[in-house]
Amino acid sequence: MREIMSLPVIPFYSHPDPAQAIHDSLSGLGFMQISDIGIEPALLAKVFTMSREFFCGDKAVKARCRYQSAQENFGYQGLFEENLDPAAPADIKETFTMRNILAACPADKRWPSVAFKVLMQQFYAEVLRAAHEIQRVMARKLGEQEHFFTRAHNGENISLRLLYYPAQEQNTVSDGQLGAGAHTDYGFLTMLFQGNVGGLQVLNNEKRWMDVPPEQGAVVVNSGDLLERWTNGTYRSTLHRVMPRTNGRDRLSIAMFIDPDTATKVMPLAGCVNSSSPAKYPTVTAGEHIQAKLAASHKARFTQ
């Protein structure tokens, strides 16, 4: 029997001490849920509706919007085109990724429509605003200036991603094949809007996979690899995965990957290093780290 995990829900603006609640969650499991962060439910519902229309729509439109390179990190990828766990069979999902879309976009001709672009830019801006609010309280809690993290997250590597996990017959799923293979996220934080169909699993501290059911009005937030490095392991980048849809129901989700700008140097913060906890991680450049991870997940399909 699958086990269910109840992640803490932090009402951001109404919580008496959101910084401490976030600290406790990310230093414990590395996952939490945040509500009351100012993202309008009606806007989120529109994004889910347009996402379904795209994934269930015209194949010719998908073909025109094809993903072309990990460096650009923009466009549509079909079933079996990504391996988040490179040792496992390819993931049973379709995606549409949109990096840095508030800046001038060289991929303008590969949007499904003008209305699609406008809506996604509006949603991207709202989620980025919320992410910056979270980053400011995190910076203060870690002993840094309020804008320490936001200055490194201007959007250059921040990506909005629509994900579609179509229903599958059990006998068509290979051994070990998942909707999204077991992985950690690459950057600072991920904000995941689950919709109303579950499938997300997180590896808990006892090394057991636990279901994380959708919580209405809350967004799942987890630490990425670079945040773990910045905090010298204080905040954990935790393995998670998405189960294949073999129960007859498909799944839509929306993820925003809050990843640092390319030239950002990531090293353990002074406040996270002491005589009993020396620096565990060498300095890395955010862009190099992210590109290496993307290339590995695509198995050289889109690395040019």
C-alpha positions as MATLAB code, in Angstrom:
seq = 'MREIMSLPVIPFYSHPDPAQAIHDSLSGLGFMQISDIGIEPALLAKVFTMSREFFCGDKAVKARCRYQSAQENFGYQGLFEENLDPAAPADIKETFTMRNILAACPADKRWPSVAFKVLMQQFYAEVLRAAHEIQRVMARKLGEQEHFFTRAHNGENISLRLLYYPAQEQNTVSDGQLGAGAHTDYGFLTMLFQGNVGGLQVLNNEKRWMDVPPEQGAVVVNSGDLLERWTNGTYRSTLHRVMPRTNGRDRLSIAMFIDPDTATKVMPLAGCVNSSSPAKYPTVTAGEHIQAKLAASHKARFTQ';
ca = [
       0.000    0.000    0.000;
       1.295    3.453   -0.911;
       1.929    5.815    2.001;
       0.737    9.417    2.134;
       2.895   12.294    3.324;
       1.333   15.372    4.868;
       3.589   18.299    4.018;
       3.308   21.377    6.240;
       1.264   24.213    4.736;
       2.670   27.673    5.491;
       0.203   30.574    4.978;
       2.898   33.016    3.923;
       1.380   36.436    4.610;
      -0.634   35.421    7.673;
       1.941   33.176    9.383;
       3.500   34.726   12.517;
       7.010   33.634   11.494;
       7.178   32.388    7.885;
      10.989   32.530    7.864;
      11.246   30.022   10.715;
       8.569   27.776    9.215;
      10.369   27.741    5.859;
      13.701   27.080    7.581;
      12.270   24.146    9.531;
      10.713   22.602    6.408;
      13.706   22.951    4.088;
      16.205   21.793    6.706;
      13.979   18.808    7.502;
      12.631   17.143    4.364;
      13.444   19.867    1.841;
       9.766   20.118    0.858;
       6.861   22.257    2.046;
       3.626   23.786    0.820;
       2.920   27.518    0.779;
      -0.484   29.180    0.602;
      -1.595   32.816    0.861;
       1.204   34.049   -1.413;
      -0.931   36.264   -3.652;
      -1.323   34.126   -6.793;
      -4.900   34.474   -8.024;
      -6.774   31.139   -8.318;
      -8.528   32.389  -11.460;
      -5.189   33.042  -13.168;
      -3.911   29.591  -12.209;
      -7.120   27.992  -13.530;
      -6.652   29.750  -16.884;
      -3.111   28.396  -17.156;
      -4.301   24.845  -16.459;
      -7.064   25.220  -19.061;
      -4.705   26.521  -21.733;
      -2.175   23.817  -20.863;
      -4.757   21.078  -21.441;
      -5.853   22.676  -24.703;
      -2.257   22.663  -25.916;
      -1.344   19.103  -24.928;
      -4.633   17.640  -26.173;
      -4.682   19.810  -29.278;
      -3.250   19.980  -32.780;
      -0.071   17.943  -33.322;
       1.007   20.408  -35.994;
       1.087   23.189  -33.395;
       3.244   21.027  -31.123;
       5.599   20.323  -34.020;
       5.974   24.047  -34.707;
       6.851   24.656  -31.041;
       9.597   22.014  -30.754;
      12.323   22.288  -28.132;
      15.654   22.857  -29.879;
      18.440   23.095  -27.296;
      19.216   22.860  -23.604;
      20.907   26.252  -23.834;
      17.695   27.905  -25.027;
      15.489   25.680  -22.819;
      12.285   26.636  -24.603;
       9.604   24.651  -26.366;
       7.644   21.420  -26.584;
       9.023   17.951  -25.829;
       7.006   14.813  -26.478;
       6.728   11.465  -24.742;
       9.987    9.636  -23.958;
      12.238   12.608  -24.789;
      13.578   13.189  -21.282;
      15.159   10.959  -18.642;
      15.183   12.740  -15.305;
      16.702    9.511  -13.992;
      19.270    8.739  -16.725;
      19.536    5.135  -15.493;
      15.804    4.480  -16.003;
      13.591    4.236  -19.101;
      12.502    7.554  -20.616;
       9.787    9.531  -18.828;
       6.124    9.157  -19.825;
       5.318   12.831  -20.097;
       5.016   15.778  -22.454;
       6.315   19.227  -21.528;
       6.352   22.821  -22.685;
       9.254   24.790  -21.183;
       9.552   28.591  -21.225;
      12.789   30.157  -19.980;
      13.270   33.866  -19.214;
      10.080   34.852  -21.015;
       9.811   38.392  -19.645;
      12.926   39.302  -21.636;
      13.149   39.572  -25.421;
      12.416   36.036  -26.606;
      14.296   34.676  -29.642;
      11.780   31.810  -29.782;
       8.804   34.095  -30.508;
       7.838   32.129  -33.622;
       7.493   28.945  -31.560;
       4.696   30.051  -29.239;
       1.402   28.204  -29.857;
      -0.428   31.545  -30.053;
      -0.197   35.164  -28.968;
      -2.848   34.533  -26.292;
      -0.794   31.610  -24.947;
       2.310   33.806  -24.704;
       0.498   36.669  -22.967;
      -1.075   34.375  -20.363;
       2.164   32.535  -19.630;
       4.071   35.807  -19.241;
       1.426   37.062  -16.814;
       1.595   33.881  -14.742;
       5.416   33.777  -14.868;
       5.557   37.338  -13.510;
       3.189   36.500  -10.644;
       5.062   33.358   -9.606;
       8.409   35.160   -9.854;
       7.061   37.911   -7.586;
       6.006   35.265   -5.054;
       9.373   33.512   -5.312;
      11.193   36.773   -4.609;
       9.046   37.272   -1.499;
      10.107   33.833   -0.270;
      13.751   34.507   -1.123;
      13.794   37.737    0.872;
      12.650   36.090    4.099;
      15.048   33.193    3.504;
      17.996   35.559    3.051;
      17.287   37.343    6.323;
      16.914   34.031    8.163;
      20.303   32.906    6.835;
      21.997   36.106    7.997;
      22.285   37.749    4.581;
      20.954   41.038    3.250;
      17.333   40.879    2.150;
      18.116   41.026   -1.572;
      21.047   38.593   -1.532;
      19.133   35.886   -3.414;
      16.804   38.065   -5.496;
      19.790   39.876   -7.040;
      20.962   36.518   -8.414;
      17.546   35.568   -9.814;
      16.610   38.070  -12.512;
      15.058   35.444  -14.777;
      17.935   34.393  -17.023;
      17.574   30.730  -15.986;
      14.101   30.839  -14.451;
      11.761   28.540  -16.383;
       8.034   27.968  -16.371;
       7.157   24.422  -17.383;
       3.814   22.861  -18.239;
       3.741   19.083  -17.740;
       1.285   16.497  -19.038;
       1.257   12.857  -17.919;
      -1.182   10.964  -20.196;
      -3.057    7.918  -18.955;
      -1.342    4.630  -19.881;
      -2.318    0.987  -19.956;
      -0.314   -0.907  -17.337;
       1.005   -3.373  -19.920;
       2.553   -0.533  -21.954;
       4.752    0.717  -19.095;
       8.260   -0.769  -18.928;
       9.771   -1.985  -15.662;
      11.096    1.022  -13.775;
       9.441    3.515  -16.112;
       7.829    6.550  -14.476;
       6.018    9.717  -15.389;
       9.101   11.567  -14.170;
      12.114    9.582  -13.021;
      13.605   10.020   -9.555;
      15.650   13.215   -9.441;
      16.582   16.273   -7.466;
      15.959   19.722   -8.921;
      18.937   21.634  -10.202;
      18.622   25.190   -8.972;
      17.430   27.234   -5.998;
      13.728   26.489   -5.481;
      10.948   24.796   -7.424;
       7.323   25.887   -7.099;
       4.901   23.157   -8.231;
       1.177   23.579   -8.830;
      -0.289   20.064   -8.830;
      -3.812   20.528  -10.123;
      -6.350   18.045   -8.774;
      -4.667   14.738   -9.699;
      -1.829   13.332   -7.604;
       1.230   11.352   -8.600;
       4.103   13.214   -6.927;
       6.191   11.114   -4.549;
       8.984   12.286   -2.229;
      11.677   10.103   -0.653;
      11.355   10.614    3.092;
      14.039   10.494    5.776;
      13.460    6.745    6.219;
      14.118    6.212    2.481;
      10.485    5.376    1.723;
       8.565    6.850   -1.191;
       5.581    8.849    0.034;
       2.637   10.227   -1.959;
       2.123   13.994   -1.774;
      -1.552   14.567   -2.655;
      -2.650   17.946   -4.051;
      -3.666   20.528   -1.455;
      -6.173   23.060   -2.738;
      -4.811   26.602   -2.632;
      -1.230   25.549   -1.869;
       1.900   25.323   -3.991;
       4.536   22.659   -3.303;
       7.958   24.260   -2.801;
      11.243   22.361   -2.581;
      14.953   23.085   -2.345;
      17.183   22.513   -5.355;
      20.810   21.433   -5.610;
      22.218   24.968   -5.670;
      20.296   25.994   -2.560;
      21.695   22.929   -0.802;
      25.196   24.043   -1.785;
      24.566   27.668   -0.771;
      23.418   26.536    2.685;
      26.219   23.969    3.046;
      23.672   21.174    3.268;
      21.411   22.892    5.808;
      18.566   22.904    3.277;
      18.131   19.591    1.494;
      17.662   18.855   -2.189;
      15.491   15.753   -1.927;
      14.778   13.000   -4.437;
      11.262   13.000   -5.863;
       9.429   11.437   -8.804;
       6.035   11.198  -10.524;
       4.277    7.868  -10.891;
       2.934    6.748  -14.308;
      -0.771    7.323  -14.908;
      -2.060    3.733  -15.001;
      -5.367    4.407  -13.217;
      -7.125    5.862  -16.255;
      -6.657    9.530  -15.293;
      -4.153   11.878  -16.862;
      -2.281   14.514  -14.841;
      -1.394   18.128  -15.471;
       1.016   20.130  -13.364;
       2.817   23.455  -13.635;
       6.343   23.985  -12.342;
       8.393   27.156  -11.978;
      12.110   26.527  -11.599;
      13.692   29.412   -9.698;
      17.292   29.028  -10.863;
      20.141   31.564  -10.505;
      21.507   33.700  -13.321;
      24.224   32.040  -15.393;
      27.300   33.816  -13.993;
      26.264   33.445  -10.337;
      28.969   31.897   -8.171;
      27.449   29.529   -5.628;
      29.453   28.702   -2.507;
      28.517   27.917    1.105;
      27.292   31.022    2.937;
      29.416   32.273    5.814;
      26.525   31.795    8.225;
      26.284   28.102    7.296;
      29.968   27.318    7.876;
      31.696   26.919   11.242;
      34.304   24.769   12.980;
      31.887   21.879   13.444;
      30.449   22.232    9.930;
      33.217   23.212    7.491;
      32.403   23.983    3.861;
      31.280   20.780    2.108;
      30.948   22.095   -1.433;
      33.382   23.789   -3.829;
      32.314   26.936   -5.649;
      30.309   26.308   -8.831;
      28.922   28.596  -11.503;
      25.149   28.302  -11.721;
      24.995   28.197  -15.522;
      27.542   25.415  -15.849;
      25.785   23.333  -13.197;
      22.333   23.764  -14.753;
      23.486   23.073  -18.317;
      25.301   19.891  -17.253;
      22.143   18.627  -15.547;
      19.914   19.468  -18.521;
      22.281   17.760  -20.942;
      22.330   14.589  -18.819;
      18.528   14.445  -18.621;
      18.194   14.801  -22.386;
      20.851   12.181  -23.156;
      22.408   14.438  -25.819;
      19.121   14.860  -27.745;
      19.025   18.629  -27.318;
      22.511   19.756  -26.329;
      23.563   21.666  -29.433;
];
